[in-house]
């Protein structure tokens, strides 16, 4: 697949690329966060999350991005979700909400902790966990899944993996950023969300990390 995600970003299999630091994705005006892959996606900025010039800051009360048009990732029984985010507090203010597509995946902070669970749905929810030392700085969170193999990364480094034969649940539901389960709201920032319809490799995770980290104060 040809895409236009920016210099050095992995583009093979990219089906969603929302990048607040890219003026072709968001130029500072309007209520739409535009996809930089070749898919016909749009992110609707509901209740005006604050654009900082490189990210969207969410108030923890009523602001979200709703993304329509994301394909059903179960078609390949494989996907990758990459989110760049930080909290406005030393612990997460609520559950879920960094990137939530039920029932398929959720990048899921745990309230009153620094823990982030990365959930996948295969008839029921499974997850792997990472706990950064400081969530008030930018981090890259990545979940990869392929026919039951799953692995999570923090800032380009593999943290945990597992393997068993699993089939990803089918859905064409919307993806929310800044909101999960209708009432869990992010108090913090999201700068970039990338979705692939395949498992990207460790080398590719690190490639995206190195291509993106200079945009944020890590």
Helices and strands as residue ranges (DSSP letters): E 14-19, E 32-34, E 42-46, E 50-51, E 56-59, E 64-68, G 73-75, E 78-87, E 96-101, E 105-109, E 115-121, E 125-131, E 139-146, E 149-154, E 157-162, E 175-177, E 179-180, E 184-185, E 187-196, H 202-212, G 213-215
